[in-house]
């Protein structure tokens, strides 16, 4: 075991019933030279807390429920220069921590994301999870004009300054996507590094519901777009309303040509198209406001730094 522990780095591990894997993960980090381990536990019903305590980790029970709430609680308690956050389910390797830290310590990045797609073992992703991850990452890159490759990765690194600037509100599995979005909003320098991703051990049960949580993550990415890319946010609604009005209008006109008049549908057609055009106008105006606000915040951050 390495004696020269890196006390300037806090290893943050959110857990919920990870008794089968947490002990080995903490031991692996100790072997890599990291003894400052902080386990934020979601009130596990197994022996997760006992094992983590026995291994010398600092263990705190989170308030409320959900991974997002756990992460918010933990980040508010950490003052170390660097934070490495890793899931406690045994799917990530402690030895990859050095690759995660290098961009932070070199001053190239404020936030580092471990890219699971660079090297994942067979069975690490189910087909549904792999497809869902790819779709959500593409959705993110279209909205935020930045390809972060793996926005749902549970292996991340931060500088203390980046943590202080993050404004997080999501309490569930949407927290990773919220961190990615808020990092874009705060113009953090984000670097993606390759890591290894392994299948979950047989003893550990997944807490993720691919459909329910996938929809929640997608909704979070979309709803936060109104603060970063409002033209897209309002444009989607505008397109749906306008297209609905056009399709209804085609039906109304075709009926009128054979002598059938639909006055209420005609009115609805006009309202839908007008509302859709208004949404596009809202999007353009909001985009201008966001651009001005972004430039103002950029100036303030430069002055503060």
C-alpha positions in Angstrom: 0.0 0.0 0.0 1.3 3.5 -0.9 2.2 5.6 2.2 2.2 9.0 0.4 -1.5 9.7 0.4 -2.8 12.4 -1.8 -4.6 14.5 0.8 -5.3 17.3 -1.7 -7.7 15.0 -3.5 -11.1 13.9 -2.1 -12.5 10.7 -3.5 -16.3 11.1 -3.4 -18.3 7.9 -3.5 -22.1 8.1 -3.5 -23.6 4.8 -2.3 -26.8 2.9 -1.8 -26.6 -0.7 -0.8 -23.1 -1.2 -2.2 -21.8 -3.5 0.5 -20.6 -6.1 -2.1 -18.2 -3.6 -3.7 -17.5 -0.6 -1.5 -14.7 -2.3 0.5 -12.7 -3.4 -2.5 -13.1 0.0 -4.1 -11.8 1.9 -1.1 -8.9 -0.6 -0.8 -8.1 0.0 -4.5 -7.9 3.7 -4.0 -5.7 3.3 -1.0 -3.4 1.2 -3.1 -3.3 4.0 -5.7 -2.2 6.4 -3.0 -5.5 8.1 -2.1 -6.6 7.9 1.5 -9.0 10.9 1.6 -12.2 8.9 0.9 -15.7 10.4 1.5 -18.6 8.1 1.2 -22.0 9.8 1.1 -24.6 7.1 1.7 -28.3 7.0 0.8 -29.2 5.3 4.1 -28.3 1.8 2.9 -30.2 -1.1 4.3 -27.1 -3.4 4.0 -23.6 -3.1 5.6 -22.3 -0.4 3.2 -21.7 2.2 6.0 -20.1 -0.3 8.3 -17.7 -1.6 5.7 -16.7 1.9 4.6 -16.1 3.0 8.2 -14.0 -0.1 8.8 -11.9 0.8 5.7 -11.2 4.2 7.1 -13.5 6.3 4.9 -15.4 9.3 6.1 -19.1 8.2 6.0 -22.0 10.6 6.0 -25.7 9.7 5.5 -27.4 12.0 3.0 -30.5 14.1 3.6 -33.5 13.1 1.6 -33.4 10.5 -1.2 -31.7 10.1 -4.6 -28.2 10.3 -6.0 -28.6 13.9 -7.0 -29.4 14.9 -3.4 -26.4 12.9 -2.2 -24.0 14.6 -4.6 -25.4 18.1 -3.6 -25.0 17.3 0.1 -21.4 16.0 -0.4 -20.1 18.8 -2.6 -21.3 21.3 0.0 -19.0 19.6 2.6 -15.8 19.3 0.5 -13.1 21.9 0.6 -10.3 19.9 -1.0 -8.5 21.4 -4.1 -9.6 18.4 -6.3 -12.6 16.1 -6.1 -12.9 12.8 -8.0 -16.5 11.4 -7.9 -17.0 7.7 -8.7 -20.0 5.3 -8.4 -19.5 2.7 -5.7 -20.9 -0.2 -7.7 -17.6 -1.7 -8.8 -18.0 -0.8 -12.5 -15.1 1.7 -12.5 -11.4 1.2 -11.8 -9.6 3.1 -9.2 -6.4 3.1 -11.3 -8.0 5.4 -13.8 -8.0 8.1 -11.2 -4.5 9.3 -12.4 -5.9 9.9 -15.9 -8.8 11.8 -14.4 -6.6 14.0 -12.3 -4.0 14.9 -14.9 -6.0 17.6 -16.8 -7.1 19.2 -13.6 -3.6 19.4 -12.1 -2.2 20.6 -15.4 -4.6 23.5 -15.4 -6.3 22.4 -18.7 -9.7 21.6 -17.3 -12.1 22.5 -14.5 -14.2 19.4 -15.0 -13.2 16.0 -16.3 -15.5 13.2 -17.6 -14.5 9.6 -17.8 -15.5 8.2 -21.2 -16.9 4.7 -20.7 -17.3 4.1 -24.4 -13.5 4.1 -24.9 -13.1 0.7 -23.3 -16.0 -1.2 -22.0 -16.1 -4.9 -21.2 -18.7 -7.2 -22.8 -21.9 -7.0 -20.7 -21.0 -3.7 -19.2 -23.9 -2.1 -21.1 -27.2 -3.8 -22.0 -28.3 -3.1 -25.6 -31.1 -0.8 -24.3 -28.7 1.1 -22.1 -26.1 1.5 -24.8 -28.7 2.8 -27.3 -30.2 5.1 -24.7 -26.8 6.5 -23.8 -26.0 7.2 -27.4 -29.3 8.9 -28.0 -29.1 11.1 -24.9 -25.5 12.1 -25.8 -26.5 13.0 -29.3 -29.5 15.0 -27.9 -27.1 16.9 -25.6 -24.6 17.7 -28.4 -27.3 19.0 -30.7 -28.8 21.3 -28.0 -25.6 22.5 -26.4 -23.4 22.4 -29.4 -20.7 20.5 -27.6 -19.9 16.8 -27.8 -18.9 15.5 -24.4 -19.2 11.9 -25.5 -20.4 10.5 -22.3 -22.5 12.9 -20.2 -23.9 10.2 -18.0 -20.6 8.8 -16.8 -20.4 8.2 -13.1 -16.6 8.9 -13.0 -15.8 12.6 -12.9 -13.2 15.1 -11.6 -13.6 18.7 -10.5 -11.5 21.6 -9.2 -12.8 23.2 -6.1 -13.5 26.4 -8.0 -15.7 24.5 -10.4 -17.7 22.9 -7.6 -18.3 26.3 -6.0 -19.7 27.6 -9.2 -22.1 24.7 -9.9 -25.8 25.2 -9.2 -27.5 21.8 -8.9 -31.1 21.1 -8.2 -31.9 17.6 -9.5 -32.2 14.9 -6.8 -32.2 11.7 -8.9 -30.1 10.1 -11.7 -30.5 13.3 -13.7 -27.7 14.8 -11.7 -25.0 13.8 -14.2 -26.8 15.5 -17.1 -27.4 18.6 -14.9 -23.7 18.8 -14.0 -22.8 18.6 -17.7 -25.4 21.3 -18.6 -24.4 23.6 -15.8 -20.7 23.2 -16.7 -21.6 24.4 -20.2 -23.6 27.3 -18.8 -20.7 28.4 -16.5 -18.2 27.9 -19.4 -16.1 25.4 -17.5 -13.2 23.8 -19.4 -14.4 20.2 -19.8 -12.0 17.4 -20.9 -13.0 13.9 -21.7 -10.6 11.1 -20.9 -10.8 7.3 -21.7 -11.5 5.0 -18.8 -12.4 1.3 -18.5 -16.0 0.3 -17.7 -16.8 -3.1 -16.3 -20.1 -5.1 -15.8 -21.8 -4.7 -12.5 -20.9 -7.5 -10.1 -23.6 -10.2 -9.8 -24.0 -9.3 -6.1 -24.9 -5.6 -6.9 -28.4 -4.7 -8.1 -28.9 -1.8 -10.4 -31.0 1.1 -9.2 -31.5 2.6 -12.7 -34.7 2.1 -14.6 -33.6 2.5 -18.2 -37.0 3.8 -19.5 -38.2 5.9 -16.5 -34.8 7.4 -15.7 -33.8 7.7 -19.4 -37.0 9.8 -19.9 -36.2 11.9 -16.8 -32.7 12.5 -18.0 -33.9 13.5 -21.5 -36.5 15.9 -19.9 -33.8 17.5 -17.8 -31.5 18.1 -20.8 -34.5 19.6 -22.7 -35.9 21.8 -20.0 -32.5 23.3 -19.1 -32.1 24.2 -22.8 -34.2 27.3 -22.2 -31.3 28.8 -20.2 -28.6 27.8 -22.7 -30.2 27.4 -26.2 -33.7 29.0 -25.9 -34.1 29.0 -29.7 -34.1 25.2 -29.6 -36.3 25.0 -26.6 -39.0 27.3 -28.0 -38.3 26.2 -31.5 -39.4 22.6 -30.8 -42.7 23.9 -29.3 -43.1 26.3 -32.2 -42.5 23.6 -34.8 -45.0 21.2 -33.1 -47.7 23.9 -33.0 -47.1 25.2 -36.5 -47.0 21.7 -38.0 -50.2 20.8 -36.2 -51.9 23.9 -37.5 -50.7 23.2 -41.1 -52.0 19.6 -41.0 -55.3 20.6 -39.6 -55.5 23.4 -42.1 -55.0 20.9 -45.0 -57.9 18.9 -43.7 -60.1 22.0 -43.3 -59.2 23.2 -46.9 -59.8 19.8 -48.4 -63.3 19.6 -46.7 -64.1 23.2 -47.8 -63.3 22.2 -51.4 -66.1 19.6 -51.3 -68.5 22.0 -49.7 -68.1 21.3 -46.0 -67.2 24.2 -43.8 -65.6 23.8 -40.4 -65.6 27.2 -38.7 -64.3 26.0 -35.2 -61.5 24.0 -36.9 -60.6 27.0 -39.1 -60.2 29.1 -35.9 -58.2 26.5 -34.2 -55.9 26.2 -37.3 -55.2 29.9 -37.2 -54.5 29.8 -33.5 -52.1 26.9 -33.8 -50.1 28.5 -36.6 -50.0 32.0 -34.9 -49.0 30.4 -31.6 -46.2 28.4 -33.3 -44.9 31.6 -35.0 -45.0 33.4 -31.6 -42.9 30.6 -30.1 -40.3 31.1 -32.7 -40.3 34.8 -31.9 -40.0 34.1 -28.2 -37.0 31.8 -29.0 -35.2 34.5 -31.0 -35.8 37.2 -28.3 -34.7 34.8 -25.5 -31.6 33.8 -27.4 -30.6 37.5 -27.6 -31.2 37.9 -23.8 -29.2 34.7 -23.0 -26.4 35.8 -25.2 -26.2 39.2 -23.5 -26.4 37.5 -20.1 -23.7 35.0 -21.0 -21.3 37.8 -22.1 -22.0 39.7 -18.8 -21.3 36.6 -16.7 -18.2 35.9 -18.7 -16.9 39.4 -17.9 -17.7 39.0 -14.2 -15.9 35.6 -14.1 -12.8 37.0 -15.7 -12.7 39.8 -13.1 -13.2 37.3 -10.2 -10.5 35.0 -11.5 
